[in-house]
């Protein structure tokens, strides 16, 4: 399956231009919540979301959160902080996953979605492919 969203370091692009739209972020939130809830069985589920200070981060944070909670998963919004801190919090707070909204050193009009597993590591390609399939499937509509 050719990659449609995930690149080397998550999903990135100019805010409000596909793929970095609120609609995509909502579907990413639903897919991530669904995937990790299914993987981690019958416990309370949490996803940690942090961001950098880009203005579009507030829009994407709301869209991601809406998708995640619509799937019955709780969200910890930790606000602006470094990517490494989100990875660390994901593990220490016993979250199913963590999400960072940041485009690192790209221009201010860009943003990105980077997802970590419960241990604070970047998702492997197979997991990203499974999440991507869910994003584009009719299963979560």
C-alpha positions as CSV (number, residue, x, y, z in Angstrom):
1,X,0.0,0.0,0.0
2,X,1.5,3.3,-1.0
3,X,2.0,5.8,1.9
4,X,-0.6,8.6,1.8
5,X,-0.1,10.4,5.1
6,X,2.8,9.2,7.2
7,X,6.3,10.3,6.1
8,X,9.6,9.8,7.9
9,X,8.6,11.7,11.0
10,X,4.8,11.5,11.1
11,X,2.3,13.6,9.1
12,X,3.4,17.1,8.1
13,X,2.4,19.9,5.9
14,X,1.0,23.4,5.7
15,X,-1.8,24.0,8.2
16,X,-5.2,24.0,6.5
17,X,-3.8,22.3,3.3
18,X,-4.2,18.6,2.9
19,X,-3.1,16.5,4.7
20,X,-2.8,19.0,7.6
21,X,-6.5,19.8,8.0
22,X,-8.7,19.6,11.0
23,X,-10.7,16.9,9.2
24,X,-7.6,14.7,8.9
25,X,-6.6,15.4,12.5
26,X,-10.1,14.2,13.6
27,X,-9.8,11.0,11.6
28,X,-6.2,10.5,13.0
29,X,-7.5,10.9,16.5
30,X,-10.3,8.3,15.9
31,X,-7.9,5.8,14.3
32,X,-5.2,6.1,16.9
33,X,-7.7,5.7,19.7
34,X,-9.4,2.7,18.0
35,X,-6.0,1.0,17.3
36,X,-4.5,1.4,20.8
37,X,-7.7,0.6,22.6
38,X,-8.0,-2.6,20.6
39,X,-4.3,-3.4,21.2
40,X,-4.3,-2.8,25.0
41,X,-7.4,-4.6,26.1
42,X,-9.8,-3.9,28.9
43,X,-8.3,-1.1,30.9
44,X,-8.9,2.6,31.1
45,X,-7.3,4.2,28.0
46,X,-5.3,7.5,27.8
47,X,-3.5,9.4,25.1
48,X,-1.2,12.2,25.9
49,X,-1.2,15.2,23.5
50,X,1.4,18.0,23.6
51,X,2.4,20.7,21.1
52,X,4.7,23.5,20.2
53,X,3.6,27.1,20.2
54,X,2.4,27.3,16.6
55,X,-1.0,28.9,16.4
56,X,-2.5,26.0,14.3
57,X,-1.6,23.6,17.2
58,X,-4.7,24.7,19.1
59,X,-6.9,23.8,16.1
60,X,-5.3,20.4,15.6
61,X,-5.3,19.7,19.4
62,X,-9.1,20.2,19.4
63,X,-9.7,18.1,16.4
64,X,-7.5,15.2,17.6
65,X,-9.1,15.3,21.0
66,X,-12.6,15.2,19.5
67,X,-11.7,12.1,17.5
68,X,-10.0,10.4,20.5
69,X,-12.8,11.0,23.0
70,X,-15.4,10.0,20.4
71,X,-13.9,6.5,20.6
72,X,-14.1,6.3,24.4
73,X,-10.5,7.1,25.1
74,X,-9.3,9.8,27.7
75,X,-6.9,12.6,26.7
76,X,-4.3,14.3,28.8
77,X,-3.6,17.8,27.2
78,X,-0.2,18.8,28.5
79,X,0.2,22.0,26.4
80,X,3.3,23.4,24.8
81,X,6.5,21.4,25.6
82,X,9.4,19.7,23.8
83,X,8.8,16.6,21.8
84,X,11.1,14.5,24.1
85,X,9.0,15.6,27.1
86,X,5.8,14.2,25.5
87,X,7.6,10.9,24.7
88,X,8.7,10.7,28.4
89,X,5.2,11.7,29.7
90,X,3.5,9.1,27.5
91,X,5.6,6.4,29.2
92,X,5.6,7.7,32.8
93,X,1.8,8.5,32.8
94,X,1.0,5.0,31.5
95,X,-0.6,6.2,28.3
96,X,-1.5,4.0,25.4
97,X,0.0,6.5,23.1
98,X,1.3,10.0,22.8
99,X,0.9,12.7,20.1
100,X,3.0,15.7,19.4
101,X,1.8,18.6,17.3
102,X,5.0,20.2,15.9
103,X,6.8,20.7,12.6
104,X,10.2,21.2,14.3
105,X,12.2,23.6,12.3
106,X,9.8,24.0,9.4
107,X,8.1,27.4,8.7
108,X,5.5,28.7,11.1
109,X,2.6,28.0,8.8
110,X,3.5,24.3,8.8
111,X,2.6,21.7,11.5
112,X,2.8,18.0,12.0
113,X,1.4,15.0,13.9
114,X,3.9,12.6,15.4
115,X,2.7,9.6,17.3
116,X,4.5,7.6,20.0
117,X,3.7,4.2,21.4
118,X,3.2,3.5,25.1
119,X,7.0,3.4,25.7
120,X,7.5,6.8,24.1
121,X,9.0,5.5,20.9
122,X,8.1,6.5,17.3
123,X,5.6,4.1,15.8
124,X,7.1,1.5,13.5
125,X,6.1,1.4,9.8
126,X,3.7,-1.5,10.3
127,X,1.7,0.3,13.0
128,X,1.6,3.5,11.0
129,X,0.3,1.5,8.0
130,X,-2.5,0.0,10.2
131,X,-3.5,3.4,11.5
132,X,-3.4,4.8,8.0
133,X,-5.7,2.0,6.8
134,X,-8.2,2.9,9.6
135,X,-8.0,6.6,8.7
136,X,-9.1,5.9,5.1
137,X,-11.5,3.1,5.9
138,X,-15.3,3.3,6.3
139,X,-15.0,1.4,9.6
140,X,-14.6,4.5,11.8
141,X,-17.0,6.9,10.1
